[in-house]
Amino acid sequence: MLSVLIETKDDEEGLARTLASLVGAAVEGVVREVIVCDLGSADQTHYVAEHAGCAYLASGGIKAGIAQARSDWLLLIEPGARLAEGWTEDAVRHVGRLTMAARFTRSRSSNRPFWARVTSRPRALEQGLIITRKQAAVQARNGADAEGIARGLAVKTLDAEIVVAQKGNDSSRR
């Protein structure tokens, strides 16, 4: 049903947290595969991905991951982000409608302080993104990374929640 793509660099711990939140969906058959698109990690990211049974791409970035994905719908998610219990029902319902791209609702535990909300721009991918493979491929053809694919899209916000990755992980992926 969904191919999950995670673009990462030097974030083995965040990757492990994200993969742990996807186990139930894999057992239910909602997650068909997980593809880790590495941007040149110097840590043990590849071991985490391989031991979890993920496809690991050491080069080519998100564009290579999109090309390898077997599902018509993709879930792009940052390493360190965790999907809350029950997200699969919302995702399946959305994909079944064959509509526009969608993001998850930011978990209350992920809310940023007021000053941080005022002074900084949220990352486009911090709430995850469910998108068709075709639409993602068009965006990636223009040279966009995972963040670039998520930026500027008209999306629906799902009721299911996501615990957003800590901001410290953002700087390590760039």
C-alpha positions as CSV (number, residue, x, y, z in Angstrom):
1,M,0.0,0.0,0.0
2,L,2.7,2.6,1.1
3,S,6.4,2.8,0.3
4,V,8.1,4.8,3.1
5,L,11.1,6.9,2.1
6,I,13.4,8.4,4.7
7,E,16.1,10.8,3.5
8,T,18.9,10.9,6.2
9,K,22.4,11.9,7.0
10,D,24.2,10.9,10.2
11,D,21.1,10.2,12.2
12,E,21.1,6.6,13.1
13,E,19.3,7.1,16.4
14,G,16.5,9.1,14.8
15,L,16.2,6.5,12.0
16,A,15.8,3.8,14.6
17,R,13.0,5.7,16.4
18,T,11.2,6.3,13.1
19,L,11.5,2.7,12.0
20,A,10.2,1.5,15.4
21,S,7.0,3.5,14.9
22,L,6.4,1.8,11.5
23,V,6.6,-1.8,12.7
24,G,2.8,-2.1,13.4
25,A,1.9,-0.7,10.0
26,A,4.3,-3.2,8.3
27,V,2.6,-6.1,10.2
28,E,-0.8,-4.8,9.2
29,G,0.3,-4.6,5.5
30,V,0.0,-0.9,5.2
31,V,3.7,-0.3,4.9
32,R,4.9,-2.4,1.9
33,E,8.6,-1.3,2.1
34,V,10.9,1.2,3.7
35,I,13.7,2.8,1.6
36,V,16.4,4.7,3.4
37,C,18.0,7.3,1.1
38,D,21.4,8.2,2.6
39,L,23.1,11.5,1.9
40,G,26.6,10.4,2.9
41,S,26.4,9.3,6.5
42,A,29.6,8.7,8.5
43,D,27.8,7.0,11.3
44,Q,26.1,3.5,11.4
45,T,23.0,4.5,9.5
46,H,23.4,1.8,7.0
47,Y,23.6,-0.9,9.7
48,V,20.4,0.4,11.3
49,A,18.6,0.3,7.9
50,E,19.9,-3.1,6.9
51,H,19.2,-4.7,10.3
52,A,15.6,-3.4,10.1
53,G,15.1,-5.0,6.7
54,C,15.0,-1.7,4.8
55,A,16.3,-1.1,1.3
56,Y,19.4,1.1,1.7
57,L,20.5,3.5,-1.0
58,A,23.9,5.0,-0.5
59,S,23.6,7.4,-3.4
60,G,21.0,9.0,-5.6
61,G,19.0,10.6,-2.8
62,I,15.3,10.7,-2.8
63,K,15.0,10.6,-6.5
64,A,16.6,7.1,-6.5
65,G,14.2,6.1,-3.7
66,I,11.2,7.2,-5.7
67,A,12.4,5.3,-8.7
68,Q,12.9,2.1,-6.6
69,A,9.5,2.4,-4.7
70,R,7.0,-0.3,-5.6
71,S,3.9,1.4,-4.3
72,D,1.8,4.0,-6.0
73,W,1.6,6.0,-2.8
74,L,4.7,7.2,-0.8
75,L,5.1,8.3,2.8
76,L,8.1,10.7,3.1
77,I,9.1,11.1,6.7
78,E,12.1,12.7,8.6
79,P,14.4,10.5,10.7
80,G,13.4,10.9,14.3
81,A,9.7,11.6,13.6
82,R,7.3,9.1,15.0
83,L,3.7,8.4,13.9
84,A,1.2,8.1,16.7
85,E,-0.9,5.0,17.3
86,G,-3.8,4.7,14.9
87,W,-2.2,6.6,12.0
88,T,-2.8,3.7,9.5
89,E,-6.5,4.1,9.4
90,D,-6.3,7.7,8.4
91,A,-3.6,7.0,5.8
92,V,-5.6,4.1,4.3
93,R,-8.7,6.1,4.1
94,H,-6.9,9.0,2.4
95,V,-5.1,6.8,-0.1
96,G,-8.4,5.1,-0.9
97,R,-10.0,8.3,-1.9
98,L,-7.1,8.9,-4.4
99,T,-6.9,12.6,-3.6
100,M,-4.2,15.2,-3.1
101,A,-1.1,14.9,-1.0
102,A,-1.5,14.9,2.8
103,R,0.4,15.7,6.0
104,F,-0.2,14.5,9.6
105,T,-1.3,16.6,12.4
106,R,1.5,17.8,14.7
107,S,1.2,16.1,18.1
108,R,0.6,18.3,21.1
109,S,3.9,17.0,22.6
110,S,5.6,18.4,19.5
111,N,4.3,22.0,19.7
112,R,7.0,24.6,19.6
113,P,7.1,27.4,22.1
114,F,5.4,30.6,20.9
115,W,8.6,32.5,20.2
116,A,10.0,29.6,18.1
117,R,6.8,29.6,16.1
118,V,7.0,33.3,15.4
119,T,10.7,33.5,14.6
120,S,11.3,30.3,12.5
121,R,9.7,28.7,9.5
122,P,8.6,25.1,10.0
123,R,10.3,22.5,7.9
124,A,8.1,21.4,5.0
125,L,8.6,17.7,5.8
126,E,8.3,17.9,9.6
127,Q,4.7,16.6,9.5
128,G,5.5,13.9,7.0
129,L,4.0,13.7,3.6
130,I,1.8,11.1,1.8
131,I,2.1,11.7,-1.9
132,T,1.6,9.7,-5.1
133,R,4.8,8.3,-6.6
134,K,4.0,10.1,-9.9
135,Q,3.7,13.5,-8.2
136,A,6.8,12.9,-6.2
137,A,8.7,11.9,-9.3
138,V,7.7,15.1,-11.1
139,Q,8.9,17.2,-8.1
140,A,12.2,15.2,-7.9
141,R,12.9,15.6,-11.6
142,N,13.3,19.3,-10.9
143,G,16.2,18.5,-8.6
144,A,14.2,18.6,-5.3
145,D,15.3,16.8,-2.2
146,A,12.7,15.3,0.2
147,E,12.2,18.7,1.8
148,G,11.9,20.4,-1.6
149,I,9.2,17.8,-2.7
150,A,7.1,18.7,0.4
151,R,7.5,22.4,0.1
152,G,4.8,24.4,-1.5
153,L,2.3,21.6,-2.1
154,A,-1.4,21.9,-1.6
155,V,-2.1,19.3,1.0
156,K,-4.8,17.9,3.2
157,T,-4.1,17.6,6.9
158,L,-5.0,14.2,8.4
159,D,-6.3,13.8,11.9
160,A,-3.6,11.2,12.7
161,E,-0.7,12.7,14.7
162,I,3.0,12.7,14.2
163,V,5.6,13.4,16.9
164,V,7.9,15.8,15.0
165,A,11.7,15.1,14.8
166,Q,13.8,17.3,17.0
167,K,15.2,20.4,15.3
168,G,18.8,19.3,16.0
169,N,18.2,16.5,13.4
170,D,17.4,19.1,10.7
171,S,20.8,20.6,10.6
172,S,22.5,17.2,10.4
173,R,20.6,16.3,7.2
174,R,21.8,19.3,5.2
